[in-house]
Amino acid sequence: MHNTPEAATFDLARARRDTPACESVLHFNNAGASLMPQPVLDAVVNHLKLEAAIGGYEAKERQLEIVEHVYDAAARLINCTSGEIAVVENATRAWDMAFYSIPFAPGDRILTAKAEYISNYIAYLQMARRTGAKIEVIPNDEQGQTSVEALRRMIDERVKLISITHVPTHGGLVNPAAQIGQVAREAGVLYLLDACQSVGQMPIDVQQIGCDILTTTARKFLRGPRGIGFLYVRRELIEQLEPPFLDMRAARWVTKDAYEISPDARRFENWEMYFAGKAGLGVAIDYALDWNVEVTWARIKRLAEQLRGRLRELDFVTVHDQGAERCGIVTFNVEGPGSAEVQRRLAEFRINVSVSLEEYSRLDLSERGIKDLVRASVHYYNTEEEVERFCECLARVNADKTV
Ligand SMILES: Cc1ncc(COP(=O)(O)O)c(C=O)c1O
């Protein structure tokens, strides 16, 4: 198990040393929020302390370089320019700022995926109600991921937007984002990618994927703080998109009756923001790059496969993951107790997991007859030993239920 290239180059002891909470908790809730490494925590806390010591505005001025570094860091991470990045409070708001900028007309078609993220789907429903645009769901292929062939057949001149979630929140699959990007490019259709669960988990290159817009958050696989995320919008598109609301960061008030919208992605931002979070996100991205995302992605996949394999050996567990390529999110049911009960019992062993409910993904989970799921999501700082301990504790949860 340890003779892999990843094991040769990966310094697990350092990863765990940098993450002091590894000592006290078995954290398999990285798809919820990862444990922050010490340098990220230090960046956030130092900024907050400075705000308390000298004043919020003054702290921002003094830390300007550290705070503004996030744009260059994000651009390097996903291979774009810093002017194409907007930093906002979370992935959903990043997504909204782009989506609600698109001028939909009656009959425009929005093509989306079955396992689309709940908040995105709610926004489609609202947009459809407001404008008469139509939502159409791309079927899955036989492996349970968005079918590129089906998408190709759905393309016509009324398709205004292809909008999918790269890694669905509640299953192990990775949607074929780059192949979908190829279809979008060939058709000249706008392509919006929710990469909230994939940025930080796997290498992401917006040029290679071919998306026009991408959104993500800091707290998940990037290991940044809560309350911050970012948006990428392709340069040529920025000036065509007028954000749903503007403030003094997004636009300048140039004469009594006129404003000028920022020519770059700042037009999607708010004037007031979480500067400590911005500092922390910049450090989190540098930290991820320093580990080499290729290397950590290989390790995440390997740990997740180990977990799936061990879970499948347990006769009281059903693993539900789908897809040709699988990621660090592992979902399953335990025979008998509901997922919330399993989560509660695992917490007694200081094990963190989360629960996905049918209502989070009505197109996908309802069709598969799944009411709820336990979601165990691994990161590179988790260990093989933790996977084993996790399964032992799950066996104890199962044994207790039969007493
Ligand atoms: C696929 C996906 N998209 C978007 C989001 C929303 O992210 P945020 O809570 O930062 O708005 C999540 C959060 O779980 C997610 O899993």
The ligand as a Tripos MOL2 file, in Angstrom:
@<TRIPOS>MOLECULE
LIG
   16    16     1     0     0
SMALL
NO_CHARGES

@<TRIPOS>ATOM
      1 C1        -21.7900   21.1810   -4.9710 C.3       1 LIG1
      2 C2        -21.9850   22.3430   -4.0600 C.ar      1 LIG1
      3 N1        -22.2380   23.5460   -4.5760 N.ar      1 LIG1
      4 C3        -22.4270   24.6280   -3.8030 C.ar      1 LIG1
      5 C4        -22.3680   24.5350   -2.4330 C.ar      1 LIG1
      6 C5        -22.6240   25.7540   -1.6160 C.3       1 LIG1
      7 O1        -21.4710   26.2840   -1.0640 O.3       1 LIG1
      8 P1        -21.5600   27.4810   -0.0340 P.3       1 LIG1
      9 O2        -22.1970   26.8950    1.2000 O.co2     1 LIG1
     10 O3        -20.1680   27.9450    0.1820 O.co2     1 LIG1
     11 O4        -22.4350   28.5170   -0.6220 O.co2     1 LIG1
     12 C6        -22.1180   23.2890   -1.8310 C.ar      1 LIG1
     13 C7        -22.0820   23.1780   -0.3750 C.2       1 LIG1
     14 O5        -22.2170   22.1130    0.1900 O.2       1 LIG1
     15 C8        -21.9110   22.1720   -2.6740 C.ar      1 LIG1
     16 O6        -21.6700   20.9620   -2.1710 O.3       1 LIG1
@<TRIPOS>BOND
     1     1     2 1
     2     2     3 ar
     3     2    15 ar
     4     3     4 ar
     5     4     5 ar
     6     5     6 1
     7     5    12 ar
     8     6     7 1
     9     7     8 1
    10     8     9 2
    11     8    10 1
    12     8    11 1
    13    12    13 1
    14    12    15 ar
    15    13    14 2
    16    15    16 1
@<TRIPOS>SUBSTRUCTURE
     1 LIG1         1 GROUP 0 **** ****
